[in-house]
Amino acid sequence: MRKSHQSLTRHVSELVMVCLVLLGIVDAKAAPTGSAPVSVATRTEDEQKTIDLYKRANGSVVFITTRSYVADPFAFFDEVKPQEGTGTGTVIDVQRGIVITNLHVIESALQSGGSVEIMLSTGLSSKASLIGYDPESDIAALRVKDLPKGMVGIPYGDSSNLEVGQRVLAIGNPFGLYRSLTAGIVSSLERTMKTPRGAVLKDLIQTDAAINPGNSGGPLLDSDGRLIGINTAILSQSGDSAGVGFAVPINSIKRILPELIATGKVRRPRMGWQLVDTDQGPMVLRVQADGVAEKGGIKPIEKVFSSGGFVRGFRRDIEGADLVYKVNGERVRTRDEIEDAIRKTERSQPVRLTLRTGGIYGGEREVSIVPVWE
């Protein structure tokens, strides 16, 4: 009987010790010899790498709260009601306190004279001031004063060498759930989509890493924890993640960021023309009166027909119109390729166009035009 009681006591003591170890009250190394071993789940090398990546990067992800003011359509006296929105931001420069996010995250606050508040991973919150924004890339830069010492920004990666199937991770605040981590792969590259305001976002990274409302403005990372994109949009019928998310590639952001920070906006080349894709290639549909394309002798399909000083309409002349065959010596087949080639031309430098009048088999000539940057 005494042995049975001693055995029961020993088992109870061992059970209590295991519970204390699991709760962290007692160190497993300090457990007495002979106690039951505590089993710890073995982490794979890949799991540990993801854990370490998150620990390094999540402190650079901030929670953005916007306050905007919207007129109540049902009020009799033009009553204005405050509305709050949330999103994510990514710290890229601790020294200057620069945070980047999507323009659509803060746009309502900008339009209504509202405010943008940023909460850091430490729990501290402060008002953010706007540095600048670029509607054509849906990117905005904010400044936060006095970021904590020891904080680091997420290092840049290179989005030009991404491959479909490559592993990626996203951190953000979906549905207000702070600094959530999701993982997936690059599903496709060079995607194009139109924003609700009508801007066309190009060269987007498509990923199946879960991105939901609130993730916008957060980082898309490669497997080494480098910033390769800013999560921007989802394709969904319900508004929730359907495994089709998009991110603005970091190389596109790096190209515009210095100018955005210095001047608050991004200037782009304007040629003063309207292009249209045809079965033979991109042709000039119209030219702006007194624009650089018209002054350069570009011949459009539709020419203004006027009488007595008044515009009466347009007269179509496909056989006399110009097809854009090359830009700076490179063959182009769509208007998107033309716009991309012109954007890559150094400012103040002329764009060299190879034109074929009347279509791909027409006579060829070359003109040089200096775009207007605005």
Secondary structure, DSSP 8 states (H G I E B T S, - for coil): -HHHHHHHHHHHHHHHHHHHHHTTSS-GGGS-TTS---------HHHHHHHHHHHHHGGGEEEEEEEEEEE-TT-TT--EEEEEEEEEEEEEETTTTEEEEEHHHHHHHHHHT-EEEEE-TTS-EEE-EEEEEETTTTEEEEE-SS--TT-----B--GGG--TT-EEEEEE-GGG-TTEEEEEEEEEEEEEEE-TTS-EEEEEEEE-S---TT-TT-EEEETTS-EEEEEEEE--SSSS--S-EEEEEHHHHHHHHHHHHHHSS---EE-SEEEEEETTEEEEEEE-TTSHHHHTT---SEEEEEETTEEEEEEE-STTSEEEEEETTEE--SHHHHHHHHHTS-TTS-EEEEEEETSTTS-EEEEEE--EE-
